[in-house]
């Protein structure tokens, strides 16, 4: 989560990246020397910086870290962030944890000192440099302390949520070779130890046998923890106190880490077999911290609500970035988000698309629950606002729908390339469309102004976010982009993977650079290339293909899994296979200022191939259907069939407040199928073979706890297929073969 671009609304031509990787110039293809630029976009990285010497002791901070020094000059390892922040931001608030014991708050100096004390305490328990520590916990201020402490002691943490299945956690602890365990609380520890004992009783060996210590972050350890006699079990406060004493006696100093050292192992959710451990170094993550300013500026004192689990690398990297910029974060969760948006209104909110969808749905529900005449006016103004921002995008050349060239038959005699000679008729048509959009936006502007006064201001106050929403972990549906843009709330959508630490590309909070429908431009220093999925040969800009990535954020590989690492880098030359399909907006398209921005179209492994040979990407259809207030999730099916079907989960809250609540099962299915058909057929790129012929309505909720949702709340197709095998088989039986 992709060309050296200017800061104007129009993108400049790609330039060579200042890296060892060769730049690929325009390839001369076709007739009349028509230039076709391959779809590779690069962003030059900053010039390398000499790494500072590590201070011998915390008291040397003032001398070695100049106050106000930029992140680019001082952050080479993650430990550098906390040392630098302690001096630069000192007594400013760093974290607030209102929903945990004592509602703790810490300044940047206190946070650094707590990390150092905890690190010294872990070292006293036997933690050695290069060791790995299993950190199984949900998001909190103490998670952050433990994370920084493990690295200050020279180790790497192995992260996962405490609510993950115990067998998965045991596998991760054993596979990673963890020397210690830091766990959420006594209840989580009891579940884990009980599962480990079951392995012993089955004579399979205890996966936790080699642990040197166990630490409980919140509360006290279980009074008689089964199987815990093999190593000490301590509370967070005990370790913190022991570490403070060791530091005071001069018995511990922080370990000097190198940028290439392993910082963390992040185990991805495996769709088959066991999860894989992604190896991320200090250099990987510090690269992100240094360059996320390209997309978003966080000012000292800015507040951010921390919502997502910290072992999700998107949340974690954003947290490092925000704190390194002097912002402070307030910990919340999905249950308390609505209240915390009011109690702790943030300048920025880091979230996933489902959160934005849920907030949007609640706004619509509240409007519809009001007096009928007010609801009708508000609904009409919302529709006018969405139409206004869509027309304005086209008028400004910022619509990805108009960023592609016409079919070759509509191009001039130049032939086959995006930069081929355009026919005068097509050029004139493009500019006429842009002029028409400008006129439409001018006509709708008064309605947009009225909506701002009557509707949007109240919605903005209710949402609480003052400046920016940063959405990642999935594509953003068009209706959500329309709604939040009309609202005047800046939403940036980024893209990347755990394996890329994670941001490969993102939309920018710069005029003309927040291209809705795209995932923006590459992180500086990152290269993206679109290739044919079969041959891996580069494709021209504007052509859909498989997206490859190369750059400082890409992982070293999978822990103890050479075969999986080789598959991930099968393209050679350090190019990582993201598994995502997309295209790069080409240059030279009349009326378009989107050149160089990446548009994703789906996952290569999710593509459905119909018996007719037609390929269908589920994501655009599923995103369009999700615009219905009655529908929560949609999973498209139909592999090897003549037509498509869909598993549909209603939004139960919206359904309960709607007239459809009184419908029987058959009538509800018919009603939801009509919604699917309406929204699907209304897409600008709809084809007859995209028609969804039948649906199955499912009323049992999807959840991360049973594996049917990812931890970023996206449907997991393989797990859904297993859990709903009977319903899926029945639906496939209704489709024409």
C-alpha positions, 0 to 999 in steps of 0.5 A: 500500500505506488512515479514521481508525481507533482503536488498539482492535481495533474500527475507528472511523468514517472521518473527513475527511482533513486535505488538499485532497482533499474528504471524501466523506460517507455517500451517501443511497441506497435506501429508508428513508434507509438510509446506504450509505458508499462504499468510500473510506478516508482517513487524515489526514496529519501537520501540515506541517512547516517545512523546515530550511535546508540546512547549508553544510557537514558540520561544521554538523551538530551545530548544525542537527540536534538529537540525538534529534530525531524523523524527522517534524521533520527529514526533508524530503529523502532527504539529510536522513536521512543527515545527521541519522543521522550526528549522532543515531546517530553511531558505532552500526553502520549496515550490515554486508556480510558477503558482499562484499570485505572484509566491510565494516561502516560506522557511521552517521557513516562511511556519511554521510562515504562518501556525501559523498566519493563525491558530491564524486568524481562532481561532479569527473567532471562530474555536475551538479544535476538530472542522472541517473545509471544505477545498475545493481547488486545490493544492497550497502553500496556501492549504498547509498553510491552512491544517497546520493551521487548525491542529495547531488550534486543528481542522481537515480539510475536503478536496475536490477539488473546481471543484467537483460538488457543490452538492457533496461539499454541502453534504460533508460540511453538513455531516461533520458538518463543522464549517468553509469553506476555498475555492479556490477562489471567483468563486468557492465560488460563485458556492457553495453559488448559489447551497446552495441558491437553497436548500433554495428556495426549502425549503430544508435548507441551507447546509452552514447555520452553518458555522462560517466563510468563507475564500477565498485562492486566490483573493478577495471574491465576492463583494456581495456573495449571502447567505454569510451574515450569517457569515464573508467572508474574504480573505487569507491575511485578516486572515493571518494579523489578526492572526499575530496581535493576536500572537504578542499580545500574544492572541493565542498559538497552540493547543496540539494535541494527536496522536489519534486525528482526523487530516482529513476527506477524502471523497472518490468518491462514486460509489453509493449514497454519498461519505464516509468520511474516518477518518484519525488520526495524528497517521495514517499519521505520521506512513506513514511519518516515514516509507516511507524512507523504500522505498525511500530516499529523501535528504535535498534540493531534489526537487519534482514536486507536480502534483496531487490534495492534497486531494488525500491522496497519494499526500498529504502523499508524500508531508508531507514525502518529506517536512519532509525530507527537500525536496522542492516541486514545484506546477504544474498541468497536463496542465503545466507538460511538460513545468515544467519538463524542467523549474523545473527538479525534483529529484523525480516525484509523479504521477499516471500511466496515466501520465507515459503512456502519457509521453511514448506516447509522446516519441513514437510520437516524434520518429515517427515524425522524418525521417523514417530511424531514426524512424526505428532505434530508434523503433528497439532499444527501442524494443531491450531495452525492451527485454533486461530488461525482459531477465535480470529480469529472469536471476536475478530471479526478474521476477514475471512471474517465481515466481510461482510453476508449476501445482501440476502435475509437482511437485514431490511426496511431494504433495500440497504445494509450498514448496513441493519436486520439481521434478528434471526435473522441477528444471532443467527446471527452471534453464535452463530458467534462464541460457537462459535468461542470454545468451539472455541479454548478446547478447542484451547488446550491443544494450542496450548500443547503445540505451543508447547513441542514444536514452535514453540519449535524452529521459531522458533529455527531461523527466527531472526527475533526480532520481525517479518516484513514481507511485501510484493510480493504477497498472503499465502496463508491457510495461511502466515498460519495457520502463522506466527500459530500459531508466534507470529511477527508477520507484517505484510502490506503492499500498494502499487506502484512508482508509489506509492513503494510502501506504500499500506496495511499491517497493523499490529503493534498488538493487533487491527489485524493482520487476517489475510487483509487488507492492513490500513489506509492509510498516514496521508495516503493515500486509497483508493477502491473503484470500479466498473471500468467506470464508475469510480463509487464502490461501497459498502463490502463490494462488490468493485471496482477500487481507486484511490489518492491521496496524497503517495506517488503518483508524479508520472508516467512519465518521458517517457511522457505517454500512459501517465501519462494512462492511470494517472490516467484516473479524474481528480482525482489518483486513480491506478488501481492495477489491483488488485481488492478490497473494504473491510470495512464497518461495522455487521457484527455480530461483526466488528471488521474495519471499514476494512481492505482485502481484495484479491482479484486483478488486474483484468487477470488476471480470467478470463471463462469462456464462461458469462459467469462471472468468475473471479479467479485469485489466491484459487485460486492462493493456496489451491493453493500450500498444497500442499507438492508445488506451487511455482507455479500459473498459472490459465488458461481465458479464453473456455472453459467450464472452468478449467485450470492450469499447475503447477510442482512443488516439486522439492525437496519432490517428491524427498523424497516418495513421489510422486518415483517416479511417472511423468509421467501418474501425477504429473499425476493426483496433482497434479490431485487436490491442486489439486482438494482445496485449491481445493474446500476454499476457503470461497468456492468455486463450482462454476465454480471447478473446475479440470478439467485441469492441465499439469505443467511441470518447467523452473523459473521464474526472474527471469533469463528473465523468467518471474518478477518480481524479487519472485518472482511468476509473470509471466503474459505471459512464461510464455504466450510461453515455454510456448506449446506446453504452454499451447495443448495444455492449452487444447485439452483444456478444453471451449470 
